[in-house]
Amino acid sequence: MAVEIAVGDKVSVKKNGDVPLSFKGTVEKFYANSALLSIDEFDDADAQLVDDLKQKTVINYKNIRKGGKNVEPPQLEEGK
């Protein structure tokens, strides 16, 4: 069962073929198929990559978890 997310929510992302690092972050903005996340907690080994990304990245909703559960993409208003 998927859970809803909102701007400001704390989420986690696991490393996989589409995502170069695992981290915990905060939702900053929504897009049609992804969300802009700030990177808050990460492994020390990924520090250079996080710095290169300026502590932010865009992640597809299918790779975002909240409380260990998949997230449900928010309903975006037309024109946004």
N, C-alpha and C positions, 0 to 999 in steps of 0.2 A: 504494500500500500504506500502510495506516494504522499509526501507532506508538502504543504505550501511553504514558500519562502517569501521574505519581504526584505526590502533594503534595510541594512543594519544587522541582519541575521548572521550568526556565526555558523560556518559550514566547513566541511572537510572534502578534500580531493585526493584520490589515490593515483599514484603513478601508473600509467599504462601506455599503450602504443600512441595514443592521442595526446597524452599529458606527460611532460618531461620530468615532473617532480611531484612528490606527495607533500601536501601542506594543509594547514588550517587557515581560514581566511574569513573576510567579512564581505557580504554582498554590497556592492556600491551602485550598480545600475543594471537594468534589464535590457536585453535585446530579443529579437524574435526567437532565436534558437540557443542563446547563450547568455551569460551574465558576466559583468566586470566584477572581479574579486580583488580585494587587497590581500596580499600574502602576509599573514601575521606570524605564524609559527611554521618552521621548516627545519630540516636536517642541516647541520653545519656544513656538510659536504656540498649542499646546494646553494651556499651563500653567494657565490659568483653569479650563478644563473639568476637568482632572485634580484641581485643588484643590476644585472643586465636588463631585467624586465621592469626595473624601477618600482619594485615591490607591488606590481599589479599585473593581472593577466585576464584574458577572456577565456572562459571555459564553457563548453557545451553542457546543457542541463543534465544530460545522461551521465556525466562524470562528477556531478555534485551530490553530496550526501549531507543530510541534516539529521543529527541524532542517530546516525547509522542507517537511515532510510533514504530511498530515492526521493528526489524532489519533483514537484509538479511545476511545469513552467507557468508563470503568471499570465493572466489575460491582459494583453497590451491594448491600449486604446488606439483607435485609428489615428494615423498621422504622427505617432510617436515612435 
